[in-house]
Amino acid sequence: MKKILYVYVKGGAPLETAFPRLAACGELHVLALSPLPEAAKASWEPCCTSITVHPGGLTPGEPVVEAIMAHAREIGADALFTLSEFAVLAVANAADRLGLAGAGPGIRAARDKRLMRQAWQAAGVPIPRFRRVDSAADLRGALAALTPPLLLKPAWGAGSVAQLVLTSQDQVADAWAEIEQALERGGQVGMNELFEQNTDGDRLVEEIMDGTTEGWYSEDGYGDYLSVEGIVAKGIYHPLAITAKLPTVPPYIEVASTSPCVLPESLQRRIEDVSRRAVDALGLDTCGTHTELKLRADGSLVVIEVGARFGGLLTTRQVEIAFELDPIGMLIREQLGEEVSYPQAMLVEGGRAAASVAVVPAAADGTPWKTQPLWDPEQVDWSRLLSPGSTVEAVPAFMLPTGTQVPRFDPSGGSRNWLGVFLLTAYDAPTLLRDCRAILDGMETALVAGCQVVALTTEGDEVGLEDGVE
């Protein structure tokens, strides 16, 4: 049986999703470069032939690649695999040196958002205007040269962490200090690049393009951006399906994605074409892809980002439920040299609808919760939130510990605001959309019911309340 080495770092699909699909294709060995989650351990641990937890102390860069290569040689790995944005560069470098299938040299442009945009600019891919910024002075210059509002973001970031909106020069000093703090907080929870060193100072700023769903969706409630999930196999891009999104919680915190996309096929094909141009421009070899695009009023599109890995959270499960495709299994079989049957064109019609929903302590419009209840989803009366026939499944890997007091909303915290992630399924896409909104806007009330809470006064003082909110 062929041997698969999975390099674990925080991020990507939950292990209880990934490991059974990998183990179905070969002998699964795990090298953990960060602590493995205890959540759902009974589900994912039996899939593993071996688990090695690295003692730590690795300096980003060559030591990480050498550790991966040494373990791969020790077990005789036939393929290297990871789902974490922070590990893709190190794993690709290790695979290349071992002569195994991987993302190839193009991975660097897919990881560094500055190089990514330069590659797209050269290839004529539609993108917002942008500038590299290495200092507060650079940021002031960018504000003068570009058209605000601008989005300041780390070049090596993920999960919307440390992203800030700027509209004037007055914000520069505070914004530069805030992004430093946000990156430090992200590093404390393992959101660090593993190969490239000293990345926190690498940043860019780009124009925030006006987006709209007008002329695209006939239904209200969807966001003005979406993603295309795909696989690059030996340099050939295979788009699989579009994942629709609900509007982000301000400033830009993703909270829900849905499958299948309800756009007309003609519009989905337009999106497929732009996604292909964006992925092809990066020169990737063999990897999963997650392409984010923004919808515009004139029927045009701009590309936001491409990840050389599958979308996080439950994206692959959504594709599996809606389209009966197993992206993780398809990619690992490709890496193992097996024949894989790809759709001749991107799939546009699915069956049952599925969504990933990330609850944050704010309503869908960005209004922070007025209370800080205890987090206990098991006490929620889901029948009052969901439609008949819909299902909801908590994802242990992305759950705040039960009984924890809900923290206050942090606009610059990105995915660190997530209290819990749920897999939601429904009979069809309209029902799914309705249920997603019901959860996002109704979770505070559902948690508060019958629980001791901490209400926040308008001055920010905490007042203990019982049995509801006054």
CORFEN-V26031 format. One record per helix or strand of 2 or more residues. SS is the DSSP state (h for helix, s for strand). FROM is the first residue (numbers start at 1). LEN is the number of residues. If there is no record, write none. Layout:
ss,from,len
SS,FROM,LEN
SS,FROM,LEN
This chain:
ss,from,len
s,3,6
h,15,9
s,27,6
h,41,7
s,50,4
h,62,14
s,79,3
h,88,11
h,107,5
h,113,11
s,130,4
h,136,10
s,150,5
s,164,3
h,169,20
s,203,5
s,225,9
s,236,10
s,256,4
h,265,16
s,287,9
s,301,7
h,315,9
h,327,9
s,353,7
h,377,3
h,382,3
s,391,9
h,414,4
s,420,7
h,429,20
s,453,4
s,462,4
